Every structure is written in structure tokens, then in C-alpha cells.
């Protein structure tokens, strides 16, 4: 009997010593819970909420959450698995954000437009061309330099944008390059496979003359996203690119899309992109 009483007393003493079982003062409660608690059975994970708002990918959102860039209902949240509930106010770097309907817009970019959201030098930007395409704020996936034409995708889907620009996914990019002179066969052979540009390796998936056109017209397929990389590849063997047009991007094509025009992706095109590994 004494043994049972002692063990019972021990359990009670242990229970009393547990911080969660004692009656907290209002001051203690605030110290113990600096951030709001979420309902794990409902809501949407905070990183997905941020990605759905078009800010960045979910993986990038985790980093921003960890570093204190996100508030929910006025309180800092650094919990990775936190779930946002209907009616919650989420702020990213002080700006209120909300999930938007996903938009996917394909543009056939003309020359003399720069790939940026705005330009302090007053130059024309690609955003002017798709100004009426979506009420949601959409962003270009990757970039084309000012003088390069062709396919450019816009979306507010941060996860897809991250997938399409990450080297590990080997997203296909096919360009039609018009050179300043005929490309010698020996120089064409030099571009088959791997070349070193500015001290870094670049793998060329395919390169060939364009059928039925002069030998200054070249098709080149790469998956590198480095800035001006196609122009630098041809400069590497002594040629200048006069015109450069991206004709395929991630299996999307310019079919029935005139220069300077845009269109929404079809369901089939979108599903193919989302299923990319």
C-alpha cells in the first residue's frame, strides 16, 4: 500500500512539475506562444500559400519563413508546417499576399523588348505586351535578351517556374540562329557535345544546319539557362549571331502564335509541364 501511495504521489509531483499543466499567467502565456497556432486538420500550409500567391516556390518560401519574412495576423511565424486558415491575414516582407488563380501565358517575344518587370531607363519591356493577359500579377520564366525573339512563358505559379529554370530538369530549348557568315563544317563539329564557355562547361544537345536554308542558318538545342549563352557559343568558334529566335521551350512551340502576340496554355500543354520530372 505504501508503495502504491508513494508511486501515486510521485506521479502527482511529476504532473505538477510539468510546465503545461500549471496555470499560466497572461504574461507567461504570451512568452510561451509568440506566434499563432494553426489548426493542423484544416487550412493550407504556409509555404504553399506563399507559392500560390506568386511570390516564389515552396522551397524558397521555407527559407523566407525560417528567416522571419512572414507574419500571420500580425505575428511572426517561423514554423515550417504552419497552416493558414480562412480569414487569416498573411504578410510577406510587410506586404499582404493572397493566393491567386494560376495563370500560364505564352508570348512570342519580338525584338527590342527587355525581359524585366519594369525599366528605370524607359526601355520597352515584355510586360507591356501581356498587360491585358491576366488580372493576376504574372512573371516571366527565365529571360530572353533584348535582341532575342521567340517563346517566353509567364506565370504566377512559383513551383512550376522554379522547375522550368532549374538545371536538373534539363528543360529543352531550341533556337534558330542566323550567323554573320556560313558556318564551316569543321566549326559545326566543334560544337557537338561539350564546350567550355568562360571557364564553365556547356553541353550542346544538338546542333545542325537548318534544312533548305543557307549554311549560316543554324538550329541549336541546349538546356543551359546562362545569360546570352547561345551567342557566346557561336562567338567561341568565331561567329556573330545576327538574329536569334527561340522556337521551342519545354516542348511549347510558336505554332499559330504570331510575333508580339500571346495566348494561354492549353490544358494538354499545362499538364505536360506539370508532369515533368
N, C-alpha and C positions, 0 to 999 in steps of 0.2 A: 504493500500500500504506500509506504513512504517513498518507495522508488517511483511509483506512478505519479505521486504528488510532485516529487522533485522534477520529473521529466515534464509534467504539465506546467510547473512554474517556469521551467527553462524555456518551454515553447512560448509562454506568455511574455517572458522577459525579452526573448528574441523578437517577438512580434512588436513589442513596444519600442525596440531599438531600430526598427525599420523606418527610414525616413518617410516612405509613402503612407505609413499607417498613422503617423501623428497628425494632429490638427495644425495645419499651416496657418500662419497669419497672412494677411493680404500682402504684406511686404515680402514675406518668404515665397509666396506663390508666384509673384512677379519675377523673382530672381530665378526660380526653378523653371519657369516657362517663358523665356524671352521671345519665342516665336510661336505663332498659332499652330494648333494641332489639326491634322486633317483627318477626315473620315476615310479609312482605308477601304471601306466597302463600296465607295462610290467616287465620283469625280474623275478627273483626268490628271495624269502625272505632270508635274510642273515642267519637266524638260520637254515633254510632248506639247504642252500648252504653248511654250515659248516657240518651239519649232513651227507649230501650226499658225503662229502669228507672223511667220515670215522673217523672224529675226535671224535665225541661224539653225544649224542642225541640232538634233537632240544631244549628240555627243558634245558639241560645243556649248550647249546650254548647261550641261552638267558642270563644266568648268566655270561658267559665269555664276552659277548658283553657289558653287563652293567658294568663290572669291567674293561673295557678298554683293552681287549686282542686282539681286532680285528681292522685291518686297511683295508680300501678300497682305492686303488690308492694313497697310501702314507699318508692318513689322517685317524685319529681315528674316529670310528663310534660307538656310543652308543645308537643309535635309534633302538628300538625293531623291528619296521616294515620296516626297510630299505630294499630296493630291489636291488640286484646285477644285473647289465646289462651285456650283451655280451661284452667281451673285458676288463671288469674290472679286476684289479689285487687285490686279497684278500690275506691278510697275517694274520696268527694266531700265536700269540707269536713270530712274526718276520719271520715265515716260510710261503712261498707261498703255498696255497692249491687250489685244483681244484676238482670239483665233478667227481666221478668215476662211472663206471658201477657197479651196485650192484652185489656182489658175495656171494654165500652161499655154503660152503664146509663142508661136514660131514666126520669126521675121526673116525676110530675105533682105539683108542689110545692103544699102547702096554705099558707094564711095563717099568720102568726106564727112562721115559721121563717126564720132568717137564713142567708145563703149564705156560710158560712165553715167551716173545718175544726174549730175549737173556739172557745169564747167564755168569756173570763175573768169575764164578768158573769153567767154561769149561764143565759143565754137558750138556747132550743131552736135547734138547728142542723139543716141538711138532712142532715148526716152521720148523725144518729140514724135518719133514715128509710130509709137504704140500708145500714145497719150489717151486714146479713146478705147483701148483694148480691154481695160479692166478697171472697175472701181476700186479693187484691191490694189495695194502697192506691190508691184512685182519688180523683180530684179534680174539682170542678165546673168546667165550661167556661163562663167568664163568671159572671154573677151576676144574681140577682133580688132586689130589696129585700124587706124583711121582710113587707110587706103585699101584695106582688105574688104571684099564684099562676101555675101553669102549667108549661110544659115547661122542664126543666133537665137537661142532659146531663152525665154523669160518665164519666171515662176515665183510664187511665194512659198513654195514647198522646199523648206530648208534641207530636209533629209535627201530629197532627190538631187538638189543642186550639189550637195556635198558628194553624193555618189558619182555624179557625172563629171566632176572635176578632180576626183582622187585618182592618182596614177594606178593604183592596184586594180581598178576596174577596167583598165585598157579600153576606154571608150574610143570607138572608131571615128576618125576624122579624115575625110578625103578632100583634097584640094586640087584645083586646076590652076597651074602656074604658067603664065606667059613670060618667057625669058627674053632677054635683050638680043639673043642670037641662038642658033641651033645648038642643042646640047650634044656634044660628041659622045659616041657610044662608050668610049673609054671612061668618060666622066660619069656617064649614066651608071656604069658598072661600079664605080667608086661609091655610089650612093645606095647600093644594095646591101641591106643589113645594118650594121652598126657604124656610126661615125662619131667623132669627138668634136663637139662644138663648145668653144670657150672652156675647155678643160673638163667637160662633162659628156658622158656618153648619151647618144640619142639613137634609138632603134627605129629604122625606117621599115615599116611593114611591107610596103610595096612601092615601086616607082617604075614608070614606063612612059613611052611616047603616047600621046592621045591619038587614037585611030583616025585616019582620014584627014589629019591636020599636019601643019609643018612641024619639024622636029624641035621647034622652040616651044611647042605646047606640051606640057608635061603633067601627068597625073601622079600625085604623091599621097600616100596614105601613112599617117602616123597616129600615135596615141598620146604623144607628149603635149603638154599644155603650156610649155615655156613661151615667154613673150617673143614674138616675131621669129619663132623657131624655123618656119619654112623658108623665110627669106634668108636667114642665116645659113641654112643647109646649102642653098644654092650659091651663096657668097663663098662658102667654104671651098667650092670647086671652081670659083672664078666667074660666076654668072650673076647678073642682076635680074631680079623679078620685077617686070613692068606691071603686071596685073596678077592678083591672087584672089581666087574665088573658092569659098568653102561650099562644096556641093553635097556632102553628106556629113551629118553629125549624129552619132549614136543611132544610126540606121534611119534617121529622119532625112528626107530629101526635099528638093526645091520644086518637085512636081506640082504644077498648077499654082505656083506662088511667084508672081512677078516681082521684079526688083522694087524694093521700097514698100512692099505690102506685107501684111501679117495675117495669120489665121490661128485658130485654136487647134490644139492637137485632137486627133480623132481618139475614140475610146481604145481602138486597137493599138495605136501608136503609144498612148499613155500606158496601157497595160504592159506592152513590151519593155518600156523603160523601167517600170516599177518591178518587173521580174528579173531585171539584170542582176547578176551576182557579182 
